[in-house]
């Protein structure tokens, strides 16, 4: 078994690589640092040669709709085409719970990515995850003492749990559909940020903000909470706080 991990140097990707290698799976890391450019496709064919499955956790923080759709659409199209040429038997793509009903720029990009995967000839599974426990961390890295944190009701999940699930999914038959994973409890992102500040004993004033319009209302009132069937993990946010 040979597994390619696209975005294998990032938060989730590095965990996927570690989990796969612990399981004895031959793993190829695909990232800019390993000479692969998703936007141009340079290096993809060589990287995917001989791969049986691909886990795509590539990401770019793009909030405006047009650049987000352009990036995720182009990257997904290049990856799907290269995976088809390489004879990959299963493409597992990481996405986000709740994006269908929220027209936020970044989410529009992820929806475009999903559409490219669905339209391709490579057997696929889309795994939608909720926010990671680490979500507030980059926001809290601001040098300002006061940090704006959006009001978001979510059901956060451990990135480690998502990584393990992605590896397991890559070893199974393609679902030709979407599966979801979430943590065990609902949390407010503002509260998560405050608890991280307290756990780290840092001097940060968390200032709650509501994003404008329908997007902000949907995020603040549960639009990103999983609906229907989903895998519920057991690791809690308190467990995560105990490690920082």
C-alpha positions in Angstrom: 0.0 0.0 0.0 1.4 3.4 -1.0 -0.4 6.5 0.3 0.1 10.1 -0.9 -0.7 12.8 1.6 -1.4 16.2 -0.1 -0.6 19.0 2.3 1.4 16.5 4.4 3.4 19.2 6.2 0.4 21.1 7.7 -1.4 20.7 11.0 -3.6 17.7 9.9 -1.3 16.5 7.1 1.7 15.9 9.4 -0.6 13.9 11.7 -1.9 11.8 8.8 1.6 11.1 7.7 2.7 10.1 11.2 -0.4 7.8 11.7 0.1 6.2 8.3 3.7 5.4 8.9 3.0 4.1 12.4 0.6 1.7 10.7 3.3 0.6 8.3 1.9 2.3 5.3 4.4 3.6 2.7 3.7 7.3 2.6 4.6 10.1 0.2 4.4 13.7 1.3 3.1 16.1 -1.3 3.7 19.8 -0.6 5.5 22.8 -2.0 8.5 21.9 0.2 8.7 18.5 -1.6 8.7 20.1 -5.0 5.0 19.8 -5.9 2.8 22.8 -7.0 -0.9 22.1 -6.9 -1.8 25.2 -8.7 0.3 24.4 -11.8 0.4 20.7 -11.4 4.2 20.6 -11.5 5.6 17.5 -9.8 2.2 15.8 -9.3 2.6 13.0 -11.8 5.9 11.9 -10.4 4.7 12.2 -6.8 1.6 10.1 -7.4 3.4 7.3 -9.4 2.6 4.0 -7.8 0.2 5.4 -5.2 -2.9 3.3 -4.4 -4.7 6.1 -2.4 -4.5 9.8 -1.8 -5.5 11.8 1.3 -5.9 15.5 0.3 -5.7 17.9 3.3 -4.2 20.7 1.3 -5.3 24.2 2.4 -4.9 27.9 1.9 -6.5 30.6 4.0 -8.4 32.5 1.4 -11.5 34.5 2.7 -12.7 36.2 -0.5 -14.9 34.2 -2.7 -13.3 34.6 -6.1 -9.7 33.8 -5.0 -11.0 30.9 -2.9 -13.0 29.3 -5.7 -10.0 29.8 -8.1 -7.5 28.3 -5.7 -9.5 25.3 -4.5 -11.0 24.6 -7.9 -7.7 24.7 -9.8 -5.8 22.7 -7.2 -8.6 20.0 -7.0 -8.8 19.8 -10.8 -5.1 19.3 -11.1 -5.0 16.7 -8.4 -8.0 14.7 -9.7 -6.5 14.6 -13.2 -3.1 13.5 -12.0 -4.6 10.9 -9.7 -6.6 9.5 -12.7 -3.4 9.3 -14.8 -1.6 7.5 -12.0 -4.5 5.0 -11.6 -5.2 6.0 -8.0 -7.9 3.8 -6.5 -9.2 6.1 -3.8 -9.1 9.9 -3.3 -10.0 11.0 0.3 -10.6 14.8 0.5 -10.9 16.7 3.8 -13.7 19.3 3.8 -15.9 21.2 6.4 -19.2 20.4 8.1 -22.0 22.8 7.3 -20.5 24.6 4.3 -23.5 24.0 2.0 -25.7 26.6 3.7 -23.2 29.3 4.4 -22.0 31.5 1.5 -18.7 32.5 3.1 -15.9 33.0 0.6 -13.6 30.2 2.0 -16.5 27.8 2.1 -17.4 28.6 -1.5 -13.9 27.5 -2.4 -14.3 24.3 -0.5 -17.6 23.6 -2.2 -15.8 24.1 -5.6 -13.2 21.6 -4.5 -15.8 19.1 -3.6 -17.6 19.5 -6.9 -14.3 18.8 -8.8 -13.8 15.6 -6.8 -17.4 14.4 -7.4 -17.1 15.2 -11.1 -13.8 13.3 -11.5 -13.3 9.7 -12.5 -11.2 8.8 -9.5 -13.1 6.8 -6.8 -13.6 9.2 -3.9 -14.7 9.9 -0.3 -15.2 13.4 1.1 -14.7 13.6 4.8 -16.3 16.7 6.4 -14.9 17.7 9.8 -16.0 20.4 12.3 -13.6 23.0 13.6 -10.4 21.7 15.1 -9.6 22.4 18.8 -6.6 24.4 17.4 -8.8 26.8 15.5 -8.5 29.8 17.9 -4.7 29.5 18.2 -3.6 31.4 15.1 -6.1 34.2 16.0 -4.5 34.5 19.4 -1.0 34.9 18.0 -1.7 38.6 17.4 0.8 40.9 19.1 -2.1 43.1 20.2 -3.4 42.5 23.7 -7.0 42.7 22.5 -7.9 40.0 20.0 -11.1 39.8 18.0 -12.7 36.3 18.0 -15.8 35.5 15.9 -18.9 34.2 17.5 -19.2 30.7 16.2 -21.1 27.8 17.7 -19.3 24.6 16.7 -18.7 21.0 17.8 -14.9 21.0 17.7 -12.9 17.9 17.1 -9.3 16.8 17.8 -7.0 17.1 14.7 -5.5 13.8 15.8 -8.8 12.0 15.7 -9.5 13.4 12.2 -6.1 12.3 11.0 -6.7 8.8 12.3 -10.1 8.7 10.6 -8.6 9.9 7.3 -6.0 7.1 7.3 -8.6 4.5 8.1 -10.9 5.8 5.4 -8.1 5.7 2.8 -7.7 1.9 3.5 -11.4 1.2 2.9 -13.5 1.1 -0.3 -14.4 4.5 -1.6 -17.8 5.7 -0.3 -18.6 7.7 -3.5 -20.2 10.1 -1.0 -19.7 12.3 2.0 -19.1 11.3 5.7 -18.8 13.6 8.6 -16.8 13.6 11.9 -17.2 15.9 14.9 -16.2 16.1 18.5 -18.4 15.1 21.5 -19.6 18.5 22.6 -20.7 21.8 21.3 -18.5 24.8 22.2 -18.4 28.5 21.6 -15.2 29.6 19.8 -15.0 32.7 22.0 -15.1 30.5 25.1 -12.5 28.2 23.6 -10.2 31.2 23.0 -10.6 32.4 26.5 -9.8 29.0 27.9 -6.7 28.7 25.8 -5.5 32.1 27.0 -6.1 30.9 30.6 -4.3 27.6 30.0 -1.3 29.3 28.5 -1.3 32.1 31.1 -1.0 34.7 28.4 -2.2 38.3 28.5 -4.9 38.5 25.8 -8.3 40.2 26.0 -10.7 38.2 23.9 -13.2 40.6 22.1 -16.2 38.7 20.7 -17.3 39.9 17.2 -20.2 38.8 15.0 -19.6 38.5 11.3 -22.0 40.5 9.3 -25.2 39.4 7.6 -26.6 35.9 7.1 -23.1 34.4 7.2 -22.5 35.7 10.7 -25.9 34.7 12.0 -25.5 31.2 10.6 -22.1 30.7 12.2 -23.2 32.1 15.5 -26.4 30.0 15.7 -25.3 26.5 14.8 -25.0 26.5 11.0 -21.7 24.6 11.4 -23.1 21.9 13.7 -23.3 18.5 12.1 -26.7 17.3 11.0 -27.8 13.7 10.4 -25.4 10.8 10.7 -21.8 11.5 11.7 -18.9 10.0 13.6 -18.7 11.4 17.1 -15.3 11.2 18.6 -14.5 11.0 22.4 -11.6 13.5 22.8 -12.9 16.6 24.5 -11.7 20.2 24.4 -10.7 19.8 28.1 -8.5 16.9 27.0 -6.8 19.2 24.5 -6.3 22.0 27.1 -4.5 19.6 29.3 -1.8 19.1 26.7 -1.0 22.8 26.1 
